[in-house]
């Protein structure tokens, strides 16, 4: 009888260890939604109906977080047929990673949990770069927000940088269940001073961040909108990102490690490149600016 008991105990122990190991790696699917008109309105822009009708409608895109016990990657995905069942994930649907070129569009993000490290990988001018940074809360306001200036097109003087917004972090008692995890709410309030039609105005944007500590690692689908824990939803006016499903499975270390062939670029070097690109773009347009003197710049990041 004792032998049978110890045998059963051993089996249960092995199953428990296997389940514990299994839950240290897997994939989480996210859905991002962007509504340009709503984003513009949230930033204080007054958009004529005629212009609003020409703006693109809201769009959806899918992203995938692959994670192990120590690392993760987050990038845009496209469902494709896969006879191998996505490398053991089952279901017959694979996920093909897609890198998009350009200056500040979709990127690949690689996380190291031990130091909250982040590596952004992107293509720019036919070169693949990697830019190291950290998970953080951006002091320039919610990513995805739009900023405006109303320079005179004939004004060739260097534009003054917009003053940094005032950021307030409000922890609330609100919770909700996402994928079976208890998520806590943090509201990021950004107050930005702008000049609209020669009038000074304060624009307040609110972004809701829902995070959980149950996953045991730090992450955010927008690495510039993070305070703590693993963020499973970000809700802003005109843009949102929310986790839709989770699957525990084996994940290769290669899939959560940044490519080694990319070229290093610092945040300062990247900013200089983007400023120069924007300057050339403005100079090559009739009138030297957007829409008769108004400049609209959208933030980078996954959404």
ABEGO torsion letter per residue (X at the ends): XAAAAAAAAAAAAAAAAAAAAAAABEBBBBBBBBBAAAAAAAAGBBBBAAAAAABBBBBBBBBBBBBBAABBBBBBBBBBBBAAGGGGAEGGBBBBBBBBBEBGBBBBBBBBAAAGBBBBBBBBGGBBBBBBBBBBBBAAEBBGBBBBBBBBAABABBBBBBBBBBBBBBBBABBBBBGGBBBBBBBBBBBBBBBBGGBBBBBBBBBBBBBBAAAGBBBBABAABBABEBBABBBBBGBBBBBABBBBBBBBAAAABBBAABBBBBAAAAAAAAAAAAAAAAAABBGGBBGGGBBBBBBBEAX
